[in-house]
Amino acid sequence: MIKKAVHKFKKIINKNPDRLFDPDFLESINYKTPFFLFSKKRIVDNYKQFKKLFPKSIINFAMKANSEVEVLKILKEAGSGFEVASIYELELLKKLHIPPNKIIYGTSVKPSDQIAKFFEYGVDRFACDSFSELEKIAINAPGSKVYIRVIANDAGSVFKFSTKFGTETASIIPLLSRAVDLGLKPYGISFHVGSQASDPEAWANVIQSLRSIIEDLRDLGIKLETLNLGGGYPCHYLSSENAPLLSEIASATIKQYKKLPYQPKLILEPGRGIIANAAVLVARVIARIERRGSTWLFLDAGCYNALFETMAYQGSTRYLITSMRPTKNSGESLFAVAGPTGDSPDIISREVLLPSDIDVGDKLIIHDTGAYSLSTSMAFNGFPKPNAYYV
């Protein structure tokens, strides 16, 4: 059984040979562990890839994936807009002098006072999925543009959104008609196929289901300005090595988009798709312990302060983890890897293939950790979130 697991890991690693940073380079910078290291070039390249594959689209980076100031600066300079879900995120953008026309308030349920503060700053595009939310927007942001968030099939995604957000397709026309009555502008329709979507046709399928609605709206005199495709664009983690490529997603989506009776401007809200593979986490082994048939490595970073998605409730993410130093003659073995806290769920992975002689003081590289790592970190047991550096 162990031999099969080792073979599986080697096969996956061989399929994904790309590495963001060379281990020798990571060793040479000698920052105190644990630390995140981001590639500015990778962030910009990922943004440009979205612009290339979805021509003339508006890209609004989903801040929830990573709201580190340096990341926001890099994306601002690249030309990105931002999808924001709270006044606290807006305050970060205001400090960076991001203009309001580069910001959309993308969560479909919002506090009234925060709607007013966004509107005061000049933001005039708001998501909505209920009549009560329309009333709030009309009162606190009169004359603004609204787009209706509709439920999408997210069955093939790791993290699902359809139970918490989105209205039924049949409610789109009544909601946009009511928006007109309230003096709001019917801006568009939005959807989210769920995070880490596994089906390249997921976005195209939703667009196809909206075709008749868009035709009916046009007949009623409501022509949509935008169609918001949301996020969900996956990263190729160890736990999802067969995730579709962005090019596959774009090809299927654009094909269906061109079949619409007219083509509203496309908005995309990538978070993970832009930032996940732009960073690594470097952590140090603080203990090696034999326990009930397994060899455990405890690191100075774990689920709470750096890698929340390894224990997220809908489906734990398994990151590719490699050793800073080569295997040499020791061979390789499977290890369980855990964080430093005193809590039992703080387990990063139960099967990681590493040099057999890995020991206290050795450093590990945890790949593709740019998304939802820093933004969800907490100081459980007092362990602070790792520092982040940019090259």
N, C-alpha and C positions, 0 to 999 in steps of 0.2 A: 504493500500500500504506500509506504514511504517512497519507494522507487518511482511509482506512478506519479506521485505528487511532485517529486523533483523533476521528472521528465516534463510534466505540464508547465512548471515554472520556467524551465529553460526554453521551452517552445515559445512561451509568451514573450519572454525577454528578447529572444532572437527575432521575433516578429516586430518588435518595437525598439530598434537599436538607437534611435535618436536620443541624445542626451543634451540637456540644456547647457550644462557646464561640465568641463573636464574635471575629474577628481583631483588631479594635480593642482589645478587652479584653485579649487575650493580649499585644498589643504594650505596653499600658499597665502591666502588672505588672512587666515588665522584669527577670525573673529571668535569671541567667546560663545560657546554653544549654550542653548540652542539658538539658531538664527535662520531667518528666511533670506534668501537672495533672489532678487528679481532681475530679469533681463529687460531693459528698456526697449531694446530692439525687438524682442519677441512680442511685447505688448503692442507696439506700433505695427509690426508686421501682421499680427492677428486682426487688428482694426482694419488695415488695408485689404486684407483678404475678404472680409465681409463687404467692404465697399466694391471690391472687384466682382464678387460673385452675385451681389444684389445691386446691379447698376442703378445709380440715381436714387438709391434708398437713403433714408435718414437713420443714422445709427445713434441710439441713445443707450449708453452704457448703464446697465443695471447696478446701481451703487451698492445694493445689498450684498453683492458678491465680494466686493472689496472697496472700502471707502477710505483707504489710506491716502493721505494728502498727496504723496509723491505719485501714486497711481493716477489720481485725478488730474494732476498737473501734466503728466505725460499724455493722457488722452485729450486734455484740453488743447494742447499744442498740436496734436494730430488732427484735430478738427471735430472730435466727437461731441455729441450732445449727451444728456444724462437723464436717466429715468429715476425718479426720486420717490420715496415712500414715507417721508416724515419731514417735519420742520427741522429736525436735527441734522438730517442729510442736507437740507437746503442751506442751513447755516454754514456748512463746510464749503459749499459751492459759492456762497456769497463772499466768503473770505478770499476765494480765488478769483473773484470778479467774473464768474461765469454769467453771461447775460441771460435774462429770462427766456428769450426765444430759443435757447439751447436746453431748456428744461421742460419735462412733462411730469405731472403729478400722477404716477402710474398705478398706485394702489386704488382699488375700487371702493374702499370704505375708509373714510377719513374724518378726523375731528373737525367740527365746524370752524373753530378758531384757527386751525392750521390752514384750512382752505383760504380763509381771509388773509392770513399772513403771506401765503404764496401769491395771492392776487395782488396784494399791496406791493410785492416785489416786482410784479409784472408778468408772472406766469399766468397763462390763460388757457392751458390745455389740461383737462382733467378726465381721468377714467371714472366710470360709473357702471353699476350693474343693478340698480334698483330705483324705484320712483322716489323713495325717501332721500336717496343720495342726490338725485336731480334737484329736489327742493332745496337741500343744503347748499349746493353749488349756486343755484339761482339767487339765493339770499346773500351768500358770502362772496361770490365772484360773478356778479351780473354781467351778462353778455358774453361769457366765456365759451370756449369750444369744448364740447364733450364727446367722448367716444365710449361706446358701449362694449363692455367686456362680456363675451359670450362663453359658455361652457365649451370646452374642447375635449375630445377623446384623449385621455392621458394614460390609457391602460398600459402602454409600453414604456412608460417613464418610471424612473426610480423614485422621484419625489413628485407626488401628485398634488394638483391644485383644485381640481374640479369640485371637491366637496365643500371647499371654503369660499371660492370665488366664482363669479360668472353667472349670467342669467341664461334662461332657455332661449333657443333661437326664435321661438314664437314671440318673445317679448321685445325683440330688437326694434321692430317698427313702432309699437306703442310707446316705447321709451324715447325714441328719437322724435316722434310726433309730439310727445309731451315736452321734450326739450325745446322745440320750436315755440310751443305755447307759453313757456316760461321765459322766453326771450334769449334762450341759449342757442348756440350754433351747433348743428349736427356735424361733428368733425369726422367721425369714422366708427369703425368696429375694431375691437381688439380681441385677442385670445392668447392663451398660453397652453402649450401641449404638455406641460410638465417638465421638470428638470431632469437632465440626463435622458432625453428621449432616445429610444432605440430604433424607431421606425423612420427611415428617411422620407416616407410619404406622409408623415403625420401632419405637417403644415399644409401640404397640398390637399389633403383630404378635408381639412376644415375649410379651406378656400372654396373647394368644390361645393360643400354644403351651404355656403353663403351666397352662391351665385344667384339663386332665385330671389333671395331676400334683397340683394343689391338691385336686381331688376325691378322688384316691387317698389322699393324706395324711390327709384328714379321715376317710376310712373306717378308717384305721389308728389313729385317735385323736390325730392331730397336726394341730391347728388353728393356722395361721400368724397371728402377731400383726401382721406387717408385710410389705409388698411394696416393695422398694427399686428405684426406676426409674433410679438412677444419674444420670449427667450426659449430655453430648453436645449440649445445647441450643445452637444455633449463633448466631454473630454474622454480620451482613451485611457482610463484608469485600468489597473490590473483587474478590477472587478467588472470592467465593461470594455474589454479589448476589441470586441466586435461592433462597437458603436459606429454609426454611419459617419462618413466624412462630410465636411461642410459642403463640398462640391456636389455630393449626391443629394443632399437636402436642397441645395439651391436649384439644382437642375429640375427636380420634381416640382418644387414650389413655383418657380418662374413659369414652367410649362402650364400649370393650372391657372396661375395668375393671368396669363395672356388670354385665357378663355373667358374671362369676365366680360360683361357687356361694355365696360370701360375700365381703365386702369387707374385706380386711386394711387396716390403716392404711398410707397411702402415705408413703414417704420419698423425697425428691428430693435429689440431690447436685449442684446447679448450681455451676459455677465460672465458666467463660467467660460463661455466660448472664447472670450477675449483674454481672460486673466489666469485661467487654471494652469495651463502649461507654461506660464511665464515665470514660474518660481520653483525653487526647491527649498526644503527644510533640512538643515544639517543639525543632527542631534548626536549626543555622546552616550555611550553605554555606561551606566552607573552601577550595574550589577548583573551578574550571570549566575543563575540558580537552577539546579536540577529539581524538578518538582513533578511528581506523579507521572513519570514517563515522558515529560517534555523538558526541553531546555528553554528557560525564560531569560530574555534580555530586557532589563529595565532601562529606559532612556530618561534623559533630563527634559524631555518634552512629551506630552501625551494628548489624549482626546480633549481634555478640558481647556488647556491653554494654547493648543495649536492645531488639533486635528479633530474637530467636533464631528465631522461627517463620518468618521470611522464608527461612531456609535449612534448615528441618527436613527430615529425610530422606523422610518419607512424602508430603509435599506442601507446597510453600512458600506461605505466606500473603502475599497482596498487599494492603497497606493503601491506603486512599484517602489521597493526599498532595496538599495544596493549599498555595498560597503565602500568606504572611502579608499581603502587599500585593496590591492588585488588578492585573489585567493591563494596564489603561490602553490605550495605542495600540500597544503592541509586538506584539500578537497572541500566539498560543500555539504551543509546539513540544513535541516529545517528547524527554525526557531519560532517560539512565540514571543511577540514583542509587545511590551506594555509601557505605560507612562509612569510618572513618578509619584502620583497621588496615592492616598490611602483608600481609594474607592475601587471596588471590584469591576465596574464597567470600563475602567480606564485601560482597555486592551486595544491596541492598534491593529494587530493581526495575530492569528494563531498559527500561521504558516508563512514564514519568510525564508527564502533560500539565501544563505550567507556563508562566508568562509567558516569552516568547522572550528577554527581556533579563535574566532572573534571573542573579544574579552573586554573587561572594564577599561575605559579610556579610549577605545576605538570609536570612530565616528561613522555614522550611517547617513546616507543621502535619501531623503524621502521626496520623490518626484511629483510634479504636477500639483503642487500645494498652494497655488495662487488664489484659488476661489474658496470662499466661506471658511477660511482658516483663521485669518486675523479678525474678520468681522464678527465671528461667533465665539471668539476666545473669552475665557473668564478666568479669574484668579482663584480657582478652587484650591483649597488647602494653602492658599497664598502664593502658588506658583504663578509668576507673571507671564504675560504673553511674550514670545521671543521678539527680539529686535528684528527690524526689516532693513535690508540694505539694497541698493540699486546700482547696477553697473550697465 
